[in-house]
């Protein structure tokens, strides 16, 4: 394994230099602001706080679907049913980003609360900032949505590319935007484009995560890259990644970073910038998504199924079947007492107790 370190003699402070700040179309002219370090901490990927426990009996390998129960829903829209992003909010709602557009649902009942009119429906990523605004990354740019009015309140950001693949709020409250041509850093309150990072090793920022120290890790087409959040400079790189392309990142309660690639799942020590191990039972699998639930289990979405993993020994303790598709693009555990699952052919939820699954018919091709 080869690890390249960048020893920088100095770090460039992210100030308000005119050369590094772009004003957006919806800003009030002449107003500049930079968020202070006192912003409340907002970690995009939460880690469990108590030791994990496991049921004595693993869930059935292929759980049958729950009895069909179709709720009254709005008419379907669009023809592509992929659900690529899921974002719980502070109000207990779930935002669903799909290639049908953006919707807000009640995760307890599945009822659609609202559909938001946005310029482009091909959504690649969602994030919630420190005050609850929803940021939407599409294949044609970045949008900010006010959840109180469901209106778009900012757009037309000057990004390295308009194809947004990942979003993350750092500890200061700033928004990192991953595109297929690099990174951008935005102040959510003022709508200021603060800086861009286009010379990213591996170019495409497919996945983002913070480590326990609040530093940014970026999964690219050829490596795992650490970026200092205060300077937006690359400080570490792990280049010898089995499978090459990094597609999913998530942090556990012990500070380990879990990395999903085209060829399996890795555990990485961020402090040492070293790969600790490869999960044997997932070697050779294409990992598309990964998240931890509140008891410490890890849910891993692949291009051929959804698995529940014991992160301590790497054992697969269950697989959920009967989903709209076997390609699992997004997962949101413990949301409305369910695990919500976005697939390439629709949305579904899984009971956290019985592990039985049920499609959401408005977002899925399945129609009883």
SERO-4910 file (N, C-alpha, C, O; in steps of 0.05 Angstrom, whole numbers):
BEGIN
 pado doro    nc1    nc2    nc3   cac1   cac2   cac3    cc1    cc2    cc3    oc1    oc2    oc3
  Unk    A     17    -24      0      0      0      0     18     25      0     37     26     15
  Unk    A     11     44    -17     27     69    -19     10     92     -8    -12     96    -17
  Unk    A     21    107     10      8    130     22     25    154     17     49    155     25
  Unk    A     15    174      3     30    198     -3     21    221     15     -3    226     17
  Unk    A     39    234     29     32    256     47     41    283     34     62    284     20
  Unk    A     26    303     39     33    329     29     40    346     54     23    354     69
  Unk    A     66    352     57     75    368     80     75    397     71     92    406     56
  Unk    A     56    412     79     52    440     70     65    459     90     61    457    114
  Unk    A     81    477     80     94    496     97     75    516    109     81    528    131
  Unk    A     54    520     96     34    539    106      7    532     95      5    520     74
  Unk    A    -14    540    109    -41    536    100    -54    563     93    -51    582    108
  Unk    A    -67    563     71    -80    588     62   -107    590     76   -124    573     73
  Unk    A   -110    611     91   -135    615    105   -157    622     86   -153    636     66
  Unk    A   -181    611     91   -204    617     74   -217    643     84   -235    643    101
  Unk    A   -207    665     74   -218    691     82   -238    701     62   -253    686     51
  Unk    A   -238    727     59   -258    738     40   -244    752     17   -254    772      7
  Unk    A   -221    741      9   -207    753    -14   -225    752    -38   -239    733    -43
  Unk    A   -224    774    -53   -242    777    -76   -237    755    -96   -255    747   -111
  Unk    A   -212    745    -98   -206    725   -118   -217    698   -112   -220    681   -129
  Unk    A   -225    693    -87   -235    667    -80   -264    667    -72   -274    646    -63
  Unk    A   -277    688    -75   -305    690    -68   -322    696    -92   -317    716   -106
  Unk    A   -342    680    -97   -360    686   -119   -387    693   -108   -398    678    -92
  Unk    A   -399    714   -117   -426    722   -108   -446    707   -126   -442    704   -150
  Unk    A   -467    698   -113   -487    683   -127   -510    701   -136   -513    723   -126
  Unk    A   -527    690   -154   -547    707   -166   -568    717   -147   -580    738   -152
  Unk    A   -572    703   -125   -593    712   -107   -584    727    -83   -599    732    -64
  Unk    A   -558    735    -82   -547    749    -59   -555    779    -60   -561    789    -81
  Unk    A   -556    791    -37   -560    820    -36   -534    834    -43   -514    828    -30
  Unk    A   -533    851    -64   -507    863    -73   -494    877    -50   -506    891    -34
  Unk    A   -467    873    -50   -451    888    -31   -449    875     -4   -434    885     14
  Unk    A   -463    853      1   -462    840     27   -442    817     27   -444    800      9
  Unk    A   -424    816     45   -405    794     47   -406    784     76   -409    799     95
  Unk    A   -404    757     79   -403    746    106   -388    720    106   -390    705     86
  Unk    A   -374    715    126   -360    689    129   -369    677    155   -368    691    176
  Unk    A   -376    652    155   -386    639    180   -363    638    200   -340    633    192
  Unk    A   -369    641    225   -349    640    246   -345    612    255   -362    595    251
  Unk    A   -322    607    269   -317    580    279   -337    571    300   -336    547    307
  Unk    A   -354    588    309   -373    581    330   -398    568    320   -417    563    335
  Unk    A   -399    563    294   -422    550    283   -427    523    298   -408    510    306
  Unk    A   -452    517    302   -459    492    315   -450    469    298   -451    470    273
  Unk    A   -442    448    310   -430    425    296   -451    410    281   -473    403    292
  Unk    A   -446    404    256   -466    390    239   -451    369    223   -439    374    202
  Unk    A   -452    346    233   -438    323    220   -458    309    202   -480    301    211
  Unk    A   -451    306    176   -470    295    157   -475    265    162   -496    255    157
  Unk    A   -455    252    173   -459    223    177   -455    217    206   -433    217    216
  Unk    A   -477    212    220   -476    208    249   -465    181    255   -469    162    240
  Unk    A   -452    178    278   -441    153    287   -456    145    312   -463    162    328
  Unk    A   -460    119    317   -474    111    341   -458    117    366   -434    118    366
  Unk    A   -473    123    388   -461    132    412   -458    111    433   -443    114    453
  Unk    A   -472     88    430   -470     67    450   -460     41    438   -463     38    414
  Unk    A   -449     23    454   -438     -1    443   -459    -17    428   -482    -18    436
  Unk    A   -452    -28    405   -472    -43    389   -481    -69    403   -465    -81    417
  Unk    A   -505    -76    398   -516   -102    407   -528   -115    383   -536   -103    363
  Unk    A   -528   -141    384   -538   -157    361   -559   -177    371   -555   -190    392
  Unk    A   -580   -180    355   -600   -199    362   -588   -227    360   -570   -231    343
  Unk    A   -596   -246    377   -583   -273    377   -587   -287    351   -571   -304    343
  Unk    A   -609   -282    337   -614   -295    312   -614   -275    290   -627   -254    291
  Unk    A   -599   -280    269   -597   -262    246   -624   -261    231   -639   -280    232
  Unk    A   -629   -238    218   -654   -237    202   -653   -257    179   -631   -266    171
  Unk    A   -676   -265    169   -676   -285    148   -661   -275    124   -662   -251    118
  Unk    A   -647   -293    109   -631   -284     86   -648   -269     66   -638   -249     54
  Unk    A   -672   -278     60   -689   -264     41   -716   -261     54   -733   -279     52
  Unk    A   -721   -238     66   -746   -234     80   -768   -228     60   -765   -212     42
  Unk    A   -791   -241     63   -814   -236     45   -825   -208     50   -822   -198     72
  Unk    A   -837   -196     30   -849   -170     34   -873   -170     53   -886   -191     56
  Unk    A   -878   -148     65   -902   -146     82   -927   -147     65   -925   -143     40
  Unk    A   -949   -153     76   -974   -154     60   -978   -127     46   -973   -106     57
  Unk    A   -988   -129     22   -993   -106      5  -1013    -87     19  -1035    -95     26
  Unk    A  -1004    -62     22  -1022    -42     34  -1016    -16     20   -998     -1     28
  Unk    A  -1032     -9      0  -1026     15    -15  -1041     38     -3  -1066     38      0
  Unk    A  -1026     60      3  -1038     84     14  -1046    102     -9  -1034    101    -30
  Unk    A  -1066    119     -5  -1072    139    -26  -1048    157    -31  -1038    169    -13
  Unk    A  -1040    158    -56  -1017    174    -63  -1024    191    -87  -1043    187   -101
  Unk    A  -1006    211    -91  -1009    228   -115  -1003    211   -140   -991    189   -138
  Unk    A  -1009    221   -163  -1003    207   -187   -973    205   -191   -958    223   -182
  Unk    A   -964    184   -204   -935    181   -208   -926    201   -229   -941    210   -246
  Unk    A   -900    208   -227   -889    226   -247   -863    214   -257   -848    200   -242
  Unk    A   -857    219   -282   -832    209   -293   -832    180   -299   -851    165   -292
  Unk    A   -811    171   -312   -808    143   -320   -785    129   -306   -784    104   -304
  Unk    A   -765    144   -297   -742    133   -284   -746    134   -254   -750    155   -242
  Unk    A   -746    110   -241   -753    108   -213   -729    107   -194   -733    100   -171
  Unk    A   -706    112   -204   -683    110   -185   -685    131   -163   -692    154   -168
  Unk    A   -678    122   -139   -678    140   -115   -649    141   -106   -638    122    -95
  Unk    A   -636    164   -111   -607    166   -107   -598    179    -81   -575    177    -74
  Unk    A   -617    192    -67   -609    206    -42   -632    207    -23   -655    211    -30
  Unk    A   -625    203      3   -645    205     25   -634    222     47   -611    219     55
  Unk    A   -650    241     57   -640    260     78   -662    264     99   -681    278     94
  Unk    A   -658    253    123   -676    259    145   -672    289    154   -649    299    151
  Unk    A   -693    302    163   -689    330    172   -695    332    202   -702    313    215
  Unk    A   -690    356    213   -693    361    241   -722    359    251   -727    357    275
  Unk    A   -741    361    232   -769    359    239   -780    331    239   -804    327    243
  Unk    A   -763    311    233   -772    284    232   -783    275    205   -793    253    202
  Unk    A   -779    292    184   -788    285    157   -765    271    142   -742    272    151
  Unk    A   -771    259    120   -751    247    103   -753    260     75   -775    260     63
  Unk    A   -731    271     65   -730    282     38   -720    261     19   -699    248     24
  Unk    A   -734    257     -2   -728    236    -21   -719    249    -47   -734    263    -60
  Unk    A   -694    244    -55   -683    254    -80   -683    232   -100   -669    212    -96
  Unk    A   -697    235   -122   -699    214   -142   -697    227   -170   -694    251   -172
  Unk    A   -699    210   -190   -699    220   -217   -728    228   -226   -733    234   -249
  Unk    A   -746    227   -206   -772    239   -209   -773    267   -197   -792    282   -202
  Unk    A   -752    274   -182   -751    301   -170   -748    299   -140   -737    279   -129
  Unk    A   -756    320   -126   -752    322    -97   -779    321    -83   -798    335    -90
  Unk    A   -781    305    -62   -806    302    -46   -799    300    -17   -778    291     -9
  Unk    A   -818    309      0   -816    306     29   -838    288     38   -861    292     31
  Unk    A   -831    267     54   -850    248     63   -850    245     93   -830    252    106
  Unk    A   -871    234    104   -872    226    132   -861    198    133   -873    179    123
  Unk    A   -837    194    146   -825    167    146   -839    147    163   -834    123    160
  Unk    A   -857    156    180   -872    137    196   -895    124    180   -900    100    183
  Unk    A   -907    139    162   -930    129    147   -924    126    117   -938    112    103
  Unk    A   -903    140    108   -897    140     79   -913    161     64   -910    163     39
  Unk    A   -930    176     77   -947    196     63   -930    218     52   -912    228     65
  Unk    A   -936    225     27   -922    247     14   -933    274     25   -957    279     23
  Unk    A   -915    290     37   -924    315     49   -922    337     28   -939    356     29
  Unk    A   -903    336     11   -901    357    -10   -881    348    -32   -863    332    -27
  Unk    A   -886    358    -56   -867    355    -78   -856    383    -84   -872    403    -84
  Unk    A   -830    386    -88   -818    412    -92   -811    415   -121   -798    398   -133
  Unk    A   -820    437   -132   -814    443   -160   -785    453   -162   -778    474   -152
  Unk    A   -769    438   -176   -741    445   -181   -735    444   -211   -749    430   -226
  Unk    A   -715    459   -220   -710    461   -248   -701    435   -261   -706    430   -285
  Unk    A   -688    417   -245   -678    392   -256   -684    370   -237   -680    372   -213
  Unk    A   -695    347   -248   -703    325   -231   -682    304   -226   -686    286   -209
  Unk    A   -660    305   -240   -639    285   -236   -622    291   -212   -601    303   -214
  Unk    A   -631    283   -189   -618    289   -163   -597    269   -157   -601    244   -159
  Unk    A   -573    279   -149   -551    262   -142   -544    261   -113   -532    242   -103
  Unk    A   -551    283    -98   -544    285    -70   -562    304    -55   -573    323    -67
  Unk    A   -565    300    -29   -580    318    -11   -564    322     14   -548    306     23
  Unk    A   -568    346     27   -556    352     53   -574    372     67   -588    388     54
  Unk    A   -572    372     93   -587    392    110   -566    409    125   -548    398    138
  Unk    A   -569    435    123   -549    452    137   -558    457    166   -577    445    175
  Unk    A   -542    473    180   -545    476    209   -572    489    217   -580    485    240
  Unk    A   -585    503    199   -610    515    206   -634    501    192   -656    511    193
  Unk    A   -628    478    180   -650    462    169   -656    465    140   -674    451    130
  Unk    A   -642    482    126   -647    485     97   -637    460     82   -617    448     90
  Unk    A   -650    453     61   -644    429     46   -628    438     21   -637    455      5
  Unk    A   -605    425     18   -588    430     -6   -591    407    -25   -589    383    -17
  Unk    A   -596    413    -50   -602    392    -70   -581    394    -92   -579    414   -106
  Unk    A   -566    372    -96   -547    370   -117   -559    355   -140   -567    331   -137
  Unk    A   -561    367   -164   -572    354   -187   -550    351   -208   -527    359   -204
  Unk    A   -557    339   -231   -538    337   -253   -536    362   -269   -523    363   -290
  Unk    A   -551    383   -260   -549    409   -274   -545    432   -254   -550    455   -260
  Unk    A   -534    425   -230   -527    447   -211   -537    442   -183   -547    420   -176
  Unk    A   -533    462   -166   -539    461   -138   -562    481   -131   -563    503   -141
  Unk    A   -580    472   -113   -603    488   -105   -604    488    -75   -596    470    -61
  Unk    A   -616    510    -64   -622    511    -35   -652    514    -32   -665    531    -45
  Unk    A   -664    497    -15   -693    497    -12   -700    504     17   -688    494     36
  Unk    A   -719    522     20   -730    530     47   -751    509     54   -772    508     40
  Unk    A   -747    493     75   -767    472     81   -793    483     92   -813    468     92
  Unk    A   -794    508    100   -819    520    110   -838    527     87   -862    525     89
  Unk    A   -826    536     65   -842    545     42   -840    526     18   -856    528     -1
  Unk    A   -820    507     19   -815    489     -3   -807    504    -29   -811    494    -51
  Unk    A   -795    527    -25   -787    543    -48   -756    543    -51   -742    541    -31
  Unk    A   -747    544    -76   -719    546    -82   -710    575    -76   -721    594    -87
  Unk    A   -690    578    -58   -682    604    -49   -654    612    -58   -645    634    -54
  Unk    A   -639    593    -71   -613    600    -83   -607    579   -104   -613    555   -101
  Unk    A   -593    588   -125   -585    570   -146   -564    584   -163   -554    606   -155
  Unk    A   -557    573   -186   -537    585   -204   -510    589   -191   -497    610   -194
  Unk    A   -500    569   -176   -474    570   -163   -452    564   -184   -456    548   -202
  Unk    A   -429    578   -181   -407    574   -199   -390    551   -189   -370    556   -175
  Unk    A   -397    527   -197   -383    503   -188   -363    494   -209   -364    502   -232
  Unk    A   -344    476   -201   -326    464   -221   -340    450   -243   -331    449   -266
  Unk    A   -363    439   -236   -381    426   -256   -409    427   -245   -412    427   -220
  Unk    A   -429    427   -262   -456    427   -252   -467    400   -245   -489    397   -235
  Unk    A   -451    379   -250   -460    352   -243   -451    346   -214   -428    340   -209
  Unk    A   -470    349   -195   -464    346   -167   -469    317   -159   -490    306   -163
  Unk    A   -448    306   -146   -449    278   -138   -451    273   -108   -460    252    -99
  Unk    A   -442    293    -92   -441    289    -63   -442    316    -49   -434    337    -60
  Unk    A   -454    316    -25   -456    341     -8   -450    334     21   -456    312     30
  Unk    A   -438    353     35   -432    349     63   -430    376     78   -418    395     67
  Unk    A   -440    378    102   -437    401    119   -415    395    139   -416    374    153
  Unk    A   -395    412    141   -373    407    159   -379    418    187   -401    429    192
  Unk    A   -359    417    205   -364    424    233   -369    454    236   -381    462    256
  Unk    A   -360    470    218   -364    499    220   -391    507    208   -400    530    210
  Unk    A   -404    488    194   -429    495    181   -427    501    152   -447    507    139
  Unk    A   -403    499    141   -399    504    112   -407    480     96   -407    457    106
  Unk    A   -415    484     71   -424    463     53   -402    456     33   -392    474     19
  Unk    A   -395    431     33   -376    420     13   -393    407     -9   -410    391     -4
  Unk    A   -386    414    -34   -401    404    -57   -381    388    -75   -362    399    -85
  Unk    A   -387    362    -78   -371    345    -94   -383    343   -122   -406    336   -125
  Unk    A   -367    349   -143   -376    346   -170   -358    327   -185   -339    316   -174
  Unk    A   -364    322   -211   -348    304   -226   -322    318   -236   -306    306   -251
  Unk    A   -318    344   -228   -294    358   -236   -280    371   -212   -265    390   -216
  Unk    A   -287    362   -188   -274    373   -165   -293    382   -143   -317    376   -143
  Unk    A   -282    398   -123   -297    406   -100   -302    436   -100   -287    452   -112
  Unk    A   -323    444    -86   -329    472    -81   -337    475    -52   -348    457    -40
  Unk    A   -331    498    -40   -338    504    -12   -356    529    -12   -350    549    -24
  Unk    A   -379    526      1   -400    547      1   -408    554     29   -410    536     46
  Unk    A   -412    580     34   -424    589     59   -454    588     56   -465    604     41
  Unk    A   -468    570     70   -497    567     66   -513    591     73   -533    597     59
  Unk    A   -506    606     94   -522    629    102   -522    651     81   -543    662     75
  Unk    A   -498    658     71   -496    680     53   -498    672     24   -501    688      6
  Unk    A   -496    646     19   -496    636     -9   -471    643    -24   -471    647    -48
  Unk    A   -448    645     -9   -423    653    -21   -407    628    -30   -404    610    -15
  Unk    A   -398    629    -55   -378    609    -63   -351    618    -53   -341    638    -62
  Unk    A   -340    603    -34   -316    612    -21   -290    603    -35   -271    618    -37
  Unk    A   -290    579    -45   -266    569    -59   -273    544    -75   -294    532    -70
  Unk    A   -256    536    -93   -259    511   -108   -233    496   -107   -211    508   -104
  Unk    A   -234    470   -109   -211    453   -110   -214    435   -135   -228    415   -134
  Unk    A   -201    442   -156   -204    428   -182   -182    408   -187   -186    389   -203
  Unk    A   -159    411   -174   -137    392   -178   -138    369   -159   -117    361   -148
  Unk    A   -161    359   -154   -165    336   -136   -155    311   -148   -162    304   -171
  Unk    A   -137    296   -134   -128    270   -145   -152    251   -149   -167    245   -131
  Unk    A   -155    242   -174   -178    226   -180   -201    242   -191   -221    230   -199
  Unk    A   -199    268   -190   -217    288   -202   -245    288   -190   -253    307   -178
  Unk    A   -260    266   -193   -288    265   -187   -293    260   -157   -283    240   -146
  Unk    A   -308    278   -144   -313    275   -115   -339    259   -112   -361    270   -108
  Unk    A   -336    232   -113   -359    214   -112   -373    212    -85   -397    210    -83
  Unk    A   -357    214    -63   -367    210    -36   -352    227    -17   -328    232    -21
  Unk    A   -365    237      4   -353    255     24   -359    245     52   -380    234     57
  Unk    A   -340    248     70   -344    242     99   -325    259    115   -303    266    106
  Unk    A   -333    265    140   -314    277    159   -302    255    176   -315    235    181
  Unk    A   -277    259    185   -266    241    205   -272    252    233   -285    272    236
  Unk    A   -262    238    253   -267    246    281   -256    273    288   -265    286    307
  Unk    A   -236    282    273   -223    308    278   -236    330    261   -227    353    262
  Unk    A   -256    323    246   -270    343    230   -258    349    203   -265    368    189
  Unk    A   -238    333    195   -225    336    169   -241    321    148   -254    301    153
  Unk    A   -239    331    123   -255    320    101   -240    298     87   -217    301     81
  Unk    A   -255    276     81   -244    255     64   -262    253     39   -287    255     41
  Unk    A   -249    250     17   -262    250     -9   -256    224    -24   -232    218    -28
  Unk    A   -276    210    -32   -273    187    -49   -274    194    -78   -293    206    -87
  Unk    A   -253    188    -93   -251    196   -121   -250    171   -139   -254    149   -131
  Unk    A   -243    176   -164   -242    155   -184   -217    137   -181   -216    116   -193
  Unk    A   -198    146   -165   -173    131   -163   -161    129   -135   -141    116   -131
  Unk    A   -173    143   -116   -160    144    -89   -179    155    -68   -202    163    -74
  Unk    A   -169    155    -43   -182    167    -21   -165    191    -12   -142    187     -6
  Unk    A   -177    215    -11   -161    239     -8   -171    254     17   -195    257     22
  Unk    A   -152    264     34   -159    280     57   -155    310     50   -134    317     38
  Unk    A   -175    326     57   -173    355     51   -176    370     78   -195    365     93
  Unk    A   -158    389     83   -160    405    107   -184    424    103   -185    440     84
  Unk    A   -203    423    122   -227    439    118   -222    469    122   -239    485    113
  Unk    A   -201    477    136   -195    505    140   -180    518    117   -182    543    113
  Unk    A   -166    502    101   -150    513     79   -159    503     52   -151    515     31
  Unk    A   -175    482     51   -184    470     26   -160    459     10   -160    459    -14
  Unk    A   -139    450     25   -116    439     12   -114    409     18   -122    400     39
  Unk    A   -105    393     -2   -101    365      2    -78    360     21    -56    371     17
  Unk    A    -82    343     41    -62    338     61    -53    309     62    -32    303     72
  Unk    A    -70    290     52    -63    262     52    -77    249     28    -97    258     18
  Unk    A    -66    226     20    -78    211     -2    -71    181      2    -48    174      6
  Unk    A    -91    164      0    -87    135     -1    -93    127    -29   -116    127    -38
  Unk    A    -72    120    -44    -75    116    -72    -80     87    -81    -93     82   -101
  Unk    A    -70     68    -65    -74     40    -72    -99     29    -60    -99     15    -40
  Unk    A   -122     36    -73   -148     27    -64   -156      3    -80   -159      5   -105
  Unk    A   -161    -20    -68   -171    -43    -83   -198    -36    -97   -216    -26    -84
  Unk    A   -199    -40   -123   -222    -32   -138   -220     -4   -149   -236      3   -167
  Unk    A   -201     12   -138   -196     39   -149   -216     59   -142   -211     78   -127
  Unk    A   -240     57   -153   -261     78   -150   -274     76   -123   -283     54   -115
  Unk    A   -275     98   -108   -289    100    -83   -317    111    -87   -320    132   -100
  Unk    A   -337     96    -77   -365    104    -83   -381    110    -58   -403    122    -60
  Unk    A   -371    102    -34   -386    106     -9   -367    110     14   -346     97     15
  Unk    A   -374    128     33   -358    133     56   -376    136     80   -398    149     78
  Unk    A   -368    125    103   -383    130    128   -364    126    152   -345    110    150
  Unk    A   -369    140    174   -352    139    197   -366    124    220   -390    127    224
  Unk    A   -351    108    235   -362     93    257   -356    107    283   -342    127    284
  Unk    A   -366     96    306   -363    109    332   -335    107    342   -327    122    361
  Unk    A   -318     89    331   -290     87    340   -271    105    324   -248    106    330
  Unk    A   -282    119    304   -266    136    289   -255    124    263   -240    137    249
  Unk    A   -263     99    258   -254     87    233   -272     97    209   -295    102    213
  Unk    A   -259     99    187   -273    107    162   -277     83    145   -258     68    140
  Unk    A   -302     78    137   -308     55    121   -312     64     92   -326     84     86
  Unk    A   -299     49     74   -296     58     46   -308     37     28   -298     14     27
  Unk    A   -328     44     13   -340     26     -7   -329     31    -34   -329     53    -44
  Unk    A   -319      9    -47   -307     12    -74   -321     -7    -93   -340    -21    -87
  Unk    A   -310     -7   -118   -321    -25   -138   -315    -54   -131   -328    -73   -142
  Unk    A   -296    -59   -112   -287    -86   -107   -289    -94    -78   -277   -114    -70
  Unk    A   -305    -80    -62   -308    -88    -34   -310    -65    -15   -313    -42    -22
  Unk    A   -307    -72     11   -310    -53     33   -284    -54     49   -274    -75     57
  Unk    A   -273    -29     55   -248    -27     70   -253    -11     95   -271      6     97
  Unk    A   -237    -18    116   -236     -1    140   -210     14    140   -188      2    137
  Unk    A   -211     40    144   -188     58    142   -184     72    169   -203     81    181
  Unk    A   -158     74    177   -151     91    200   -144    119    190   -123    122    177
  Unk    A   -162    138    194   -157    165    183   -133    179    194   -119    194    180
  Unk    A   -127    174    220   -104    188    232    -77    179    220    -59    195    215
  Unk    A    -75    153    214    -51    143    202    -52    143    171    -33    138    158
  Unk    A    -76    148    160    -81    147    131    -73    120    120    -58    118    101
  Unk    A    -82     99    134    -75     71    126   -100     54    125   -119     57    141
  Unk    A   -100     35    107   -121     15    106   -116     -6    127    -95    -18    129
  Unk    A   -136    -10    144   -134    -30    166   -140    -58    157   -127    -77    164
  Unk    A   -161    -60    141   -169    -87    131   -190    -84    109   -202    -63    105
  Unk    A   -194   -106     96   -215   -109     76   -235   -130     87   -226   -151     96
  Unk    A   -260   -124     85   -281   -142     95   -283   -166     76   -291   -164     53
  Unk    A   -275   -189     86   -272   -213     69   -298   -221     56   -299   -227     32
  Unk    A   -321   -220     71   -346   -230     60   -357   -211     38   -377   -219     25
  Unk    A   -346   -187     36   -356   -169     15   -335   -164     -7   -339   -147    -24
  Unk    A   -314   -179     -7   -294   -176    -28   -306   -183    -55   -320   -204    -58
  Unk    A   -300   -167    -75   -310   -172   -101   -338   -160   -106   -348   -161   -128
  Unk    A   -350   -148    -85   -376   -136    -89   -374   -106    -94   -356    -92    -83
  Unk    A   -392    -96   -110   -393    -68   -117   -409    -53    -96   -433    -55    -95
  Unk    A   -395    -37    -79   -408    -24    -57   -418      4    -66   -402     20    -75
  Unk    A   -444      9    -63   -455     34    -72   -463     53    -50   -465     77    -54
  Unk    A   -469     42    -26   -478     59     -3   -471     45     23   -469     20     23
  Unk    A   -469     60     45   -464     48     71   -471     68     93   -465     92     91
  Unk    A   -484     58    114   -491     75    137   -493     57    162   -498     33    160
  Unk    A   -488     69    185   -492     55    211   -519     62    223   -529     84    220
  Unk    A   -531     42    237   -555     47    251   -548     53    281   -525     52    288
  Unk    A   -569     58    297   -564     67    324   -553     45    343   -542     52    364
  Unk    A   -555     20    335   -543     -1    352   -516    -10    342   -504    -28    353
  Unk    A   -506      3    321   -479     -2    313   -476    -21    289   -454    -27    280
  Unk    A   -498    -32    280   -497    -48    256   -492    -31    231   -500     -7    231
  Unk    A   -479    -42    211   -474    -27    187   -491    -39    164   -491    -63    160
  Unk    A   -504    -21    150   -521    -28    128   -505    -21    102   -498      2     98
  Unk    A   -501    -41     86   -484    -39     62   -501    -45     38   -511    -67     34
  Unk    A   -503    -25     20   -517    -28     -5   -498    -34    -27   -478    -20    -31
  Unk    A   -504    -55    -43   -487    -63    -65   -503    -62    -91   -527    -55    -91
  Unk    A   -490    -70   -113   -505    -73   -138   -520    -99   -140   -532   -106   -160
  Unk    A   -519   -115   -118   -532   -140   -117   -543   -147    -89   -540   -169    -79
  Unk    A   -556   -126    -77   -569   -132    -51   -561   -114    -29   -541    -99    -30
  Unk    A   -577   -114     -7   -573    -99     17   -565   -118     40   -579   -137     45
  Unk    A   -543   -112     53   -532   -130     74   -530   -115    100   -525    -91    101
  Unk    A   -533   -130    122   -528   -120    149   -502   -133    159   -499   -157    159
  Unk    A   -484   -116    168   -457   -125    174   -450   -119    203   -457    -98    214
  Unk    A   -436   -138    216   -424   -133    242   -397   -121    237   -379   -135    228
  Unk    A   -393    -95    243   -367    -83    236   -343    -93    252   -320    -88    245
  Unk    A   -349   -106    275   -327   -114    292   -313   -139    281   -288   -142    283
  Unk    A   -328   -158    270   -315   -182    259   -319   -184    228   -310   -203    216
  Unk    A   -333   -165    217   -337   -166    188   -357   -186    178   -358   -192    154
  Unk    A   -373   -198    196   -391   -219    188   -417   -207    177   -428   -187    188
  Unk    A   -428   -218    156   -454   -211    146   -475   -225    164   -475   -250    165
  Unk    A   -492   -210    177   -512   -222    195   -540   -222    183   -559   -230    197
  Unk    A   -543   -213    159   -569   -213    146   -569   -200    119   -552   -183    113
  Unk    A   -588   -208    103   -593   -195     77   -623   -190     74   -639   -208     80
  Unk    A   -630   -167     64   -658   -160     60   -665   -164     30   -651   -154     13
  Unk    A   -686   -180     26   -694   -185     -2   -720   -170     -8   -730   -154      8
  Unk    A   -731   -176    -31   -757   -166    -40   -758   -135    -41   -778   -123    -34
  Unk    A   -736   -123    -49   -735    -95    -53   -741    -89    -83   -740   -107    -99
  Unk    A   -747    -64    -89   -754    -57   -117   -732    -64   -137   -737    -71   -160
  Unk    A   -707    -63   -127   -684    -70   -144   -662    -79   -126   -661    -73   -102
  Unk    A   -643    -95   -136   -620   -104   -121   -598    -83   -120   -578    -87   -105
  Unk    A   -600    -62   -136   -580    -41   -135   -588    -20   -115   -607     -5   -118
  Unk    A   -573    -19    -92   -580     -2    -69   -564     24    -70   -540     24    -65
  Unk    A   -577     46    -77   -563     71    -81   -561     88    -56   -542    104    -54
  Unk    A   -580     85    -37   -580    102    -13   -594     87      9   -613     72      4
  Unk    A   -585     92     34   -598     80     57   -600    101     79   -582    118     83
  Unk    A   -622    100     94   -626    118    117   -638    103    140   -662    100    142
  Unk    A   -620     92    158   -630     76    181   -644     93    202   -639    117    204
  Unk    A   -660     80    218   -673     93    242   -687    119    234   -685    139    248
  Unk    A   -702    118    212   -717    141    203   -746    133    203   -755    118    187
  Unk    A   -762    145    222   -789    136    226   -790    107    235   -809     92    228
  Unk    A   -771     99    252   -769     71    262   -766     51    240   -774     28    243
  Unk    A   -756     60    217   -752     42    194   -724     47    182   -711     67    188
  Unk    A   -717     29    165   -694     33    147   -705     39    120   -718     22    107
  Unk    A   -700     63    110   -710     71     84   -688     65     64   -664     70     69
  Unk    A   -696     55     41   -676     45     21   -683     57     -7   -705     53    -17
  Unk    A   -664     70    -18   -666     80    -46   -652     60    -65   -629     54    -61
  Unk    A   -667     51    -85   -655     33   -104   -656     44   -132   -666     66   -137
  Unk    A   -645     30   -151   -645     39   -179   -673     37   -192   -677     46   -214
  Unk    A   -692     25   -177   -719     22   -188   -740     29   -168   -763     20   -170
  Unk    A   -733     47   -149   -754     56   -130   -746     57   -102   -723     50    -94
  Unk    A   -765     65    -85   -761     69    -56   -775     47    -41   -796     37    -49
  Unk    A   -763     39    -18   -775     19     -1   -767     25     28   -749     40     33
  Unk    A   -782     12     46   -774     13     74   -772    -15     86   -785    -33     76
  Unk    A   -755    -17    107   -750    -43    119   -756    -40    149   -746    -21    161
  Unk    A   -771    -59    161   -775    -59    189   -749    -64    204   -735    -82    197
  Unk    A   -743    -47    224   -718    -51    240   -720    -74    260   -700    -81    272
  Unk    A   -744    -86    262   -747   -108    281   -750   -135    266   -738   -155    274
  Unk    A   -766   -135    245   -770   -160    230   -754   -162    205   -751   -184    194
  Unk    A   -743   -140    195   -728   -138    171   -744   -146    146   -732   -153    125
  Unk    A   -770   -143    148   -787   -147    124   -788   -120    110   -786    -99    121
  Unk    A   -792   -122     84   -791    -98     67   -817    -92     54   -834   -110     50
  Unk    A   -821    -67     46   -846    -58     33   -839    -36     14   -827    -16     22
  Unk    A   -846    -38    -12   -840    -16    -30   -859      8    -25   -882      4    -16
  Unk    A   -849     31    -31   -866     55    -31   -876     58    -60   -860     65    -78
  Unk    A   -902     54    -63   -912     51    -91   -910     76   -108   -908     74   -132
  Unk    A   -911     99    -95   -909    124   -111   -882    126   -124   -879    137   -146
  Unk    A   -861    117   -110   -834    120   -119   -823     94   -132   -800     93   -139
  Unk    A   -840     74   -134   -831     48   -145   -847     39   -169   -870     47   -172
  Unk    A   -834     24   -185   -848     13   -209   -869     -8   -201   -888    -12   -216
  Unk    A   -864    -21   -178   -883    -42   -169   -910    -30   -165   -913     -9   -153
  Unk    A   -930    -45   -174   -958    -35   -172   -976    -59   -167   -981    -75   -186
  Unk    A   -986    -63   -142  -1002    -86   -137  -1029    -86   -152  -1045   -104   -149
***
